[in-house]
Each structure stands twice: as C-alpha cells, then as structure tokens.
Amino acid sequence: MKPLTLTLKRAPAWRVDLSPLTPDRLAGLTLSAIRKLNLDCGNRRVAVDDLFKVDGQDTSRIEIHRSSDKLVNVGADMTQGEVQVSGPVGDALGRGMHGGTIRIRGNAGDHIGTGMAGGLIEIRGNAGDLVGAARPGDAHGMNDGTILITGNAGMRLGDRMRRGTIIVKGNVGDYCGARMLAGTVVVLGTAGHFTGLGMRRGTIVLGRRPKHLNASFNGCGRLKMQFLRILFRHLSRSHKGLAELKAHGPLCDRYCGDLSVGGKGELMILRAAYSY
C-alpha cells in the first residue's frame, strides 16, 4: 500500500501541533476521518484537510511533503511505524517517543527527543538547542533510543541525558553533555565550551579537541579503548551515513569527571583530533 502522504498546501502563519498525526493515533482510520481531524494552530483549531492534501492508505508509514518549521510535535509519543518529512520541522520533534523511526530531510528546531524512551530519529540537516535534554520539570532527559544528526546542533545537547545514543557529524554548541546521568554522545565536529560540565556518568566521544576543557576533568592518559572499536563498528553497520567511523581507531585521550560533583563519566578525544 502507498504510505499516507500529507502535502502542505501553504506555510501556516502559526505553529501547528502535529502530535495527532502519528501511526499509533491514525491506525484504523479512513482517509475521510483523517481529513476531518482537528489540529491546534495558534489559538484555534483547523481540520487536516485545510492544511494538507491527504493521499495514500498505509497509516503505519507517514510522509510529510513541503514541510515548514511551523510544524511542531512531529512524531510525538509514537511507539511504532515510520514518519518521513521532506523539509524543515519545528520544535519538539519526537517528544516522548517510545519506538518507530522518524527521518527528516531538512533542519529541525529545539527540544528534539525530549522524554524519548526508544526508537530512531535521523535528521539530515541541522538541529537546535536541547537535543535529547530534559523537559522543564523532568529529572532527566532521553531515556533510550538513538538520535543521528548529520549537520550541526545547538547548545545543551544531551543535558541530563539518562540513556541512549546521540551522534552528531557536525559541530555542537556549549554545555554538550552537561549534567549527564548516563548514555553516549558522539560529536565528530567541534564542541563548544563547558563540555560535560556536571556530568555524573556516561560517555562523550569527541572527534576534535574541544575549545575548552573543564579543570574538573582528570586526565587518564592515552589509551586504546576497545569500547570505541565496538561502538564505531556497530554504528557504521547500523547507519549508512556513518560509514566513515570505520576509519577511526580506539586510540584516544581519556578524561574522567566531572570531579566537582563526584562524577564517574568519561570524556574521550580521538587521537585523530590532533595534528601531531
């Protein structure tokens, strides 16, 4: 069957909450019923048919074409199926996601994967701040799953992250992995200031030496971490876009911290990050 296809007729003037349009919530609905669903748009509600041209039958696979950064909460709380988006999306992509796959061909906003507990988010573009981080009032950020960003990401990536994996092929902003409780963050580009600040456990792998290394991280020397060999092999096999990880060896400079909070986390800088 043809995937359920939603083609945006025109860019909305206000933010549109797309959380009702997931494989879970659309299962068993007819095209007529889907067209009549109401979406929150600013301070009013509009029918799906007013915003999108709707086609296709397979609600387990949803495609959104001509997307806009006004579309928020794409794939929120989904547990199964696949959502593919051609174009940019707004904030809270994959919020509360427990399973399934979201693929974005474009840039995404802030708060990606907040409350995430499973599944895969793949962004072929740039991402905003607080990727995989804790929502206001939550004790921790993403609890499981994988987020792959082929471009750059903003500040506080992985803030209070509990479990899961975040991979960024480009650069990230300040406070990457701050207050991490566990999990793995891989950044192949450049990280900003205060990387790993306040982290208690978890692993941060950097492809380049960061602009600023906190004094509360203790150097452990140059080590061959076989964990890195296993991690890179797994990621390169699981994601075609990470094939270059095969070229990275396990040799790194390892630091432990953040010692100011009694942290037992680790920061690894790949030896390929050095010019000597």
C-alpha positions as CSV (number, residue, x, y, z in Angstrom):
1,M,0.0,0.0,0.0
2,K,1.0,3.6,-0.6
3,P,2.2,5.5,2.5
4,L,-0.2,8.0,3.9
5,T,1.1,11.2,2.3
6,L,0.4,14.7,3.7
7,T,1.4,17.5,1.4
8,L,1.3,21.0,3.0
9,K,-0.8,23.3,0.8
10,R,0.7,26.5,2.2
11,A,3.0,27.5,5.0
12,P,0.9,28.2,8.1
13,A,1.2,31.5,9.9
14,W,1.1,29.9,13.3
15,R,2.6,26.9,14.9
16,V,0.7,23.7,14.2
17,D,0.7,20.8,16.6
18,L,1.1,17.6,14.6
19,S,1.1,15.1,17.6
20,P,-2.3,13.7,16.4
21,L,-0.8,12.6,13.1
22,T,1.3,9.5,14.2
23,P,1.0,5.8,13.1
24,D,-0.4,5.0,16.6
25,R,-3.2,7.5,16.5
26,L,-4.2,7.1,12.8
27,A,-4.3,3.3,12.9
28,G,-7.7,2.1,11.6
29,L,-8.9,5.5,10.4
30,T,-10.2,6.1,6.9
31,L,-8.9,8.9,4.7
32,S,-12.2,10.7,5.2
33,A,-11.8,10.5,9.0
34,I,-8.2,11.7,8.8
35,R,-9.1,14.7,6.7
36,K,-11.6,15.7,9.4
37,L,-9.2,15.5,12.3
38,N,-8.6,18.9,14.1
39,L,-5.2,20.3,14.8
40,D,-4.2,23.1,17.1
41,C,-3.0,26.0,15.1
42,G,-2.1,29.1,17.2
43,N,-5.2,29.8,19.3
44,R,-7.6,28.0,17.1
45,R,-8.3,24.6,15.6
46,V,-8.2,23.7,11.9
47,A,-9.0,20.5,10.0
48,V,-6.2,18.4,8.5
49,D,-7.8,18.9,5.1
50,D,-7.5,22.7,5.4
51,L,-3.7,22.4,5.7
52,F,-2.8,19.3,3.8
53,K,-3.6,17.4,0.7
54,V,-4.1,13.8,2.0
55,D,-3.4,10.7,0.0
56,G,-2.4,7.1,0.5
57,Q,-3.7,4.3,2.7
58,D,-0.8,2.9,4.9
59,T,-1.0,4.8,8.2
60,S,2.0,2.9,9.6
61,R,4.2,4.9,7.1
62,I,3.5,8.6,7.0
63,E,5.2,11.0,4.6
64,I,5.0,14.8,5.0
65,H,6.0,16.9,2.0
66,R,6.7,20.6,1.6
67,S,7.1,20.8,5.3
68,S,7.5,24.0,7.4
69,D,9.3,24.9,10.6
70,K,5.8,25.9,12.0
71,L,5.0,22.2,12.3
72,V,5.8,21.1,15.9
73,N,5.5,17.9,17.9
74,V,6.1,15.8,14.8
75,G,6.1,12.1,15.8
76,A,5.3,12.9,19.5
77,D,4.6,9.9,21.7
78,M,4.8,7.4,18.8
79,T,5.6,3.8,19.6
80,Q,5.7,2.2,16.1
81,G,5.8,2.9,12.4
82,E,7.7,5.4,10.4
83,V,7.4,9.1,9.7
84,Q,9.4,10.8,6.9
85,V,9.5,14.5,6.4
86,S,10.8,16.4,3.3
87,G,11.7,19.9,4.5
88,P,12.2,21.6,7.9
89,V,10.3,21.0,11.1
90,G,9.8,22.9,14.3
91,D,10.3,22.2,17.9
92,A,9.7,19.0,20.0
93,L,10.4,16.5,17.2
94,G,9.9,13.0,18.6
95,R,8.8,14.3,22.0
96,G,8.1,11.3,24.3
97,M,8.8,8.8,21.5
98,H,9.0,5.2,22.6
99,G,9.5,3.4,19.3
100,G,9.5,3.6,15.5
101,T,11.5,5.8,13.1
102,I,11.5,9.5,12.2
103,R,13.6,10.7,9.3
104,I,13.9,14.4,8.5
105,R,15.4,15.8,5.2
106,G,15.9,19.3,6.5
107,N,16.6,21.3,9.6
108,A,14.8,20.8,13.0
109,G,14.1,23.1,15.9
110,D,14.8,22.8,19.6
111,H,13.9,20.1,22.2
112,I,14.4,17.2,19.8
113,G,13.8,13.8,21.5
114,T,12.8,15.2,24.9
115,G,11.4,12.4,27.0
116,M,12.4,9.9,24.4
117,A,12.5,6.3,25.5
118,G,13.1,4.4,22.3
119,G,13.2,4.5,18.5
120,L,15.3,6.3,16.0
121,I,15.4,10.0,15.0
122,E,17.5,10.8,11.9
123,I,18.0,14.4,10.8
124,R,19.7,15.2,7.5
125,G,20.3,18.8,8.5
126,N,20.9,20.9,11.5
127,A,19.2,20.8,14.9
128,G,18.5,23.4,17.5
129,D,19.2,23.5,21.3
130,L,18.5,20.9,23.9
131,V,18.6,17.8,21.8
132,G,17.7,14.7,24.0
133,A,17.6,17.0,27.0
134,A,15.3,17.1,30.0
135,R,12.0,18.9,29.6
136,P,11.2,21.6,32.2
137,G,10.4,19.9,35.5
138,D,11.7,16.5,34.4
139,A,14.5,14.8,36.4
140,H,16.3,13.5,33.3
141,G,16.4,13.7,29.5
142,M,16.1,11.0,26.9
143,N,16.0,7.5,28.5
144,D,16.7,5.3,25.5
145,G,16.8,5.3,21.7
146,T,19.1,6.9,19.1
147,I,19.3,10.4,17.6
148,L,21.5,10.9,14.5
149,I,22.2,14.4,13.2
150,T,24.3,14.8,10.0
151,G,24.7,18.6,10.4
152,N,25.3,20.8,13.4
153,A,23.4,21.0,16.8
154,G,23.0,23.8,19.3
155,M,23.6,24.2,23.0
156,R,23.0,21.7,25.8
157,L,22.8,18.6,23.7
158,G,22.2,15.6,26.0
159,D,21.6,17.8,29.0
160,R,20.6,15.4,31.9
161,M,20.6,12.5,29.5
162,R,19.8,9.2,31.2
163,R,20.3,6.5,28.5
164,G,20.5,6.2,24.7
165,T,22.9,7.4,22.0
166,I,23.3,10.8,20.3
167,I,25.6,11.1,17.2
168,V,26.4,14.5,15.6
169,K,28.5,14.6,12.5
170,G,28.9,18.3,12.6
171,N,29.6,20.8,15.4
172,V,27.7,21.4,18.7
173,G,27.3,24.4,21.0
174,D,28.2,25.0,24.6
175,Y,27.4,22.6,27.5
176,C,27.3,19.5,25.4
177,G,26.5,16.5,27.7
178,A,26.1,18.8,30.7
179,R,24.7,17.1,33.8
180,M,24.6,13.7,32.0
181,L,23.5,10.8,34.1
182,A,24.4,8.1,31.6
183,G,24.3,7.4,27.9
184,T,26.6,8.0,25.0
185,V,27.2,11.2,23.0
186,V,29.4,11.2,19.9
187,V,30.4,14.5,18.2
188,L,32.7,14.3,15.2
189,G,33.0,18.0,14.7
190,T,33.9,20.8,17.2
191,A,32.3,21.1,20.7
192,G,31.8,24.4,22.4
193,H,32.7,25.5,25.9
194,F,31.9,23.5,29.1
195,T,31.6,20.1,27.5
196,G,30.5,17.5,30.1
197,L,30.0,20.1,32.9
198,G,28.4,18.5,35.9
199,M,28.2,15.0,34.3
200,R,27.9,12.1,36.8
201,R,28.2,9.1,34.4
202,G,28.1,8.5,30.7
203,T,30.4,8.8,27.8
204,I,31.2,11.7,25.5
205,V,33.4,11.0,22.4
206,L,34.8,13.9,20.5
207,G,36.4,13.8,17.1
208,R,38.2,17.1,17.7
209,R,39.7,18.7,20.8
210,P,37.1,21.0,22.4
211,K,37.6,24.7,22.6
212,H,37.5,24.5,26.4
213,L,38.3,21.6,28.7
214,N,37.0,21.9,32.3
215,A,39.6,21.8,35.0
216,S,37.4,19.4,36.9
217,F,38.2,16.6,34.4
218,N,41.2,14.4,35.3
219,G,43.4,13.1,32.5
220,C,43.8,9.3,32.4
221,G,46.4,9.2,29.7
222,R,46.4,7.9,26.1
223,L,44.5,4.7,26.0
224,K,43.3,2.1,23.5
225,M,39.6,1.8,24.3
226,Q,38.2,-1.3,22.7
227,F,34.7,0.0,23.6
228,L,35.3,2.6,20.8
229,R,36.1,-0.1,18.2
230,I,32.9,-1.9,19.1
231,L,30.8,1.2,19.2
232,F,32.1,2.5,15.8
233,R,31.6,-0.9,14.2
234,H,28.1,-1.1,15.4
235,L,27.2,2.5,14.3
236,S,28.8,2.1,10.9
237,R,26.8,-1.1,10.2
238,S,23.5,0.3,11.6
239,H,23.6,3.6,9.7
240,K,24.9,4.1,6.2
241,G,25.7,7.7,6.9
242,L,28.3,6.8,9.5
243,A,30.5,4.6,7.3
244,E,33.4,6.9,7.9
245,L,33.5,5.7,11.6
246,K,35.3,2.6,10.3
247,A,38.4,4.7,9.8
248,H,38.6,5.8,13.5
249,G,40.6,3.6,15.8
250,P,40.3,3.0,19.5
251,L,43.2,5.3,20.5
252,C,42.1,8.3,22.4
253,D,43.0,10.7,25.3
254,R,40.6,9.8,28.1
255,Y,39.5,12.1,30.9
256,C,37.2,11.3,33.8
257,G,34.8,13.7,35.6
258,D,33.1,15.8,36.4
259,L,35.1,15.5,39.6
260,S,33.4,18.6,41.1
261,V,30.2,16.6,41.5
262,G,31.9,13.3,42.2
263,G,31.2,12.2,38.6
264,K,32.3,9.0,37.1
265,G,31.7,10.0,33.5
266,E,34.3,9.8,30.7
267,L,35.4,12.2,28.0
268,M,37.3,10.7,25.1
269,I,39.1,12.7,22.5
270,L,40.1,10.7,19.4
271,R,43.7,10.8,18.5
272,A,42.7,11.8,15.0
273,A,41.8,15.1,16.6
274,Y,45.4,16.1,16.9
275,S,47.8,17.3,14.2
276,Y,50.8,15.5,15.7
